[in-house]
Amino acid sequence: MGFFDLPFIAKIRRNHGLEHATIHILGKHHAQLSIVGHSDWHGFTLYGNVDTVEVKQAVEEALYRMRRGESHLAVHPRCGTVLATTGILAGLSAMVAIGLDSRSDQSRFRWGSLPAAILAATGAVIVAQPLGLTLQKYYTTSDYPSNLEIKQITVKSNSNLVIHRIETSQ
């Protein structure tokens, strides 16, 4: 059994996949959807101004569709996995580009290295999108909901933000 198959990790991955599927479905109904999600082993939380009835319907539809094999719903292009992959690769590639420049004094910032650093970071950003999606697919989400069930959906609201907590059982 690998790390990603450990029971508590598998629960997080299933909830993360359901979170993404829910956001995909909500996004079909709201062209300008602005929402953030966070998954854990007990479920997931959605932060955004969306009606509770719509969230409930989207979660139920997401689980239904995932159970019927729509695995693509578990991967989302705006996931934190893609953002983290992009940041790490861009930062490391810029550091390497600057570090490889031996033309300048080691004690000063190498302004002459800046074009190479920008080019390296840009290349890393281009590579990061498909890599981040692949990391999601195989490591940070699961497209197989197994015995995942929706336990309850609660809502907290203030004047600026609506927070939905979707609790699951597995």
Residue, then its C-alpha position, 0 to 999 in steps of 0.5 A: m500500500g502506497f502513501f496515497d492509498l492510506p485510508f485517511i489520504a484516500k478520504i481526502r483525495r475522494n473529497h477533493g475529487l468531489e469538490h472539483a466535480t461540484i465546482h465544475i457543475l456550479g461553473k456550468h450554471h454561473a459563467q462568472l463563478s468565483i469560488v474557492g474550495h478546501s477538502d479534508w478527510h471529513g468533507f470539503t468547504l466552499y467559499g463563495n456566494v452561491d445559493t445553498v439549494e444550488v450547492k446541494q444539487a451540484v454536490e448530488e449531481a457531481l457524486y452521481r456523475m462520478r459514480r457513472g465514470e465521469s472521471h474528468l470532473a475530479v480534475h480542475p484547472r484552477c486547483g491549488t495543485v496547479l498553482a503550487t506546481t506553477g509557483i515551485l517550477a517558476g521559482l526554481s527555474a528562475m533560481v537555476a537560470i540566475g545560478l548558472d550565470s557565471r559572468s557576474d560577481q557572486s555577491r551582487f544580484r545579477w541583473g544580466s541574468l534577468p532575461a534568462a530567469i524570465l525566460a526560464a520561469t515562463g517556460a516553467v509556467i507553460v510546463a506547469q499547467p499540464l504537469g499540475l493537472t497530471l499530479q491532480k489526476y494521479y495524486t491529489t484527487s480521486d475520480y473514484p468516489s467508492n462508498l462516499e456519501i453526502k452526510q450534510i450540508t451546512v451554511k454560514s453567511n455574512s454580508n461578504l461571503v457564503i461558506h458551505r460545509i459539505e460533510t461526507s461519510q465513507 
